[in-house]
Amino acid sequence: MHEQLAPATRAVALGRPPREPGAPVNHGVAFTSTYVAGGEVSYARTSNPTWEALEEVLGSLEGGSALTFASGMAAVTAAVSLVPVGGVVVAPRHVYNGTTGLLDEMERAGALTARRVDAEDTDAIVTAAEGADVLLLESPTNPMMEVTDVEAVVRGLRERYADARPVVVCDNTFATPLAQQPLAWGADVVVHSATKYLSGHSDTLLGATVVAPERADLLERLHTHRNLHGAIPGPMEAWLVLRGIRTLHLRLERAQATARELVARLDGHPAVERVRYPGFGGMLSVEVAGGEAGAEAVCAAVRLWTHSTSLGGVESQIERRRRHPLEVATVPVNLLRLSAGVEDVEDLWADLAQALP
């Protein structure tokens, strides 16, 4: 029955206790480190009822089987663990700088070889994937807002390499499962920093992977990685993300409407050299006049926007991404990444407009 419901309805209805007279409508937080012997689970590093409720919801929204992790980077690291030692991973030139740092570190250690590609060049991605073990996509890319045609990439991989194609992993943090479902386009694994839109309140760290139904082998490998490496979420963190997902559709609708209005006003503004927006979602980037100093001045001048890293919260956030040492040099020094929140758009615009040089 649930498969017939709209995503917004499933985000609210799933992950609930059975509807019995007098029963609570929400799952409690299961604070336990162990279980009474004789059941399916013996130790809490393997599973937790609060994780399972969250995994039910997220798995349904993405169309696969979800596993939760201690953070978004823990989920990315688990996905990269699918690359055998000495293997090859293909990734966009512009991805989240934590992912960039992880791949660089592993490449320096001789654990893998990383091939970098243009996220928007389907042919280049497919060509670079020859002999690769994992193709790690991120769409839209962070912070350049480049969009990959995931469906076309997967089709190209199947046509050129058949069963020898790499495992396709797609980071869906920016878009969320309400805007796109990469598994439906043929991806094998979806990755989330649930810290961002899924949680939506900037109050917890959590990550997740979601595996396509036909790839039970990958689900088992990721579960084993989580169990042995110990990057498990706390039950309170899982509960907070589950609560956040209940309003994901409302928050995303508001953030997207705000982002589109801001894009319309920023486009052509004399202090803005370029606006980067993928056409959906609540994330956008702008390149402002005045170079690095001009961008830093905007961040210092805002009063309603929060100058901080991270994104997807109810509060609007802004930052200059090149301030981070791991950000790649091809990201412009004057690029500001904006995460539209749920405040009144006129108030957000007034604050941003007074801050622009």
Stockholm file with secondary structure:
# STOCKHOLM 1.0

chainA/1-357         MHEQLAPATRAVALGRPPREPGAPVNHGVAFTSTYVAGGEVSYARTSNPTWEALEEVLGSLEGGSALTFASGMAAVTAAVSLVPVGGVVVAPRHVYNGTTGLLDEMERAGALTARRVDAEDTDAIVTAAEGADVLLLESPTNPMMEVTDVEAVVRGLRERYADARPVVVCDNTFATPLAQQPLAWGADVVVHSATKYLSGHSDTLLGATVVAPERADLLERLHTHRNLHGAIPGPMEAWLVLRGIRTLHLRLERAQATARELVARLDGHPAVERVRYPGFGGMLSVEVAGGEAGAEAVCAAVRLWTHSTSLGGVESQIERRRRHPLEVATVPVNLLRLSAGVEDVEDLWADLAQALP
#=GR chainA/1-357 SS CGGGSCHHHHHHHSSCCCCCTTCCSSCCCCCCSBCCTTSSCCBTTTCCHHHHHHHHHHHHHHTSEEEEESSHHHHHHHHHTTSCTTEEEEEESSCCHHHHHHHHHHHHTTSEEEEEECTTCHHHHHHHTTTCSEEEEESSCTTTCCCCCHHHHHHHHHHHHGGGCCEEEEECTTTCTTTCCGGGGTCSEEEEETTTTTTCSSCCCCEEEEECTTCHHHHHHHHHHHHHHCCCCCHHHHHHHHHHHTTHHHHHHHHHHHHHHHHHHHTTCTTEEEEECCSSSSEEEEEETTHHHHHHHHHHHCSSSEECSCCCSSSCEEEEGGGSTTSCTTSCTTEEEEECCSSCHHHHHHHHHHHCC
#=GC SS_cons         CGGGSCHHHHHHHSSCCCCCTTCCSSCCCCCCSBCCTTSSCCBTTTCCHHHHHHHHHHHHHHTSEEEEESSHHHHHHHHHTTSCTTEEEEEESSCCHHHHHHHHHHHHTTSEEEEEECTTCHHHHHHHTTTCSEEEEESSCTTTCCCCCHHHHHHHHHHHHGGGCCEEEEECTTTCTTTCCGGGGTCSEEEEETTTTTTCSSCCCCEEEEECTTCHHHHHHHHHHHHHHCCCCCHHHHHHHHHHHTTHHHHHHHHHHHHHHHHHHHTTCTTEEEEECCSSSSEEEEEETTHHHHHHHHHHHCSSSEECSCCCSSSCEEEEGGGSTTSCTTSCTTEEEEECCSSCHHHHHHHHHHHCC
//
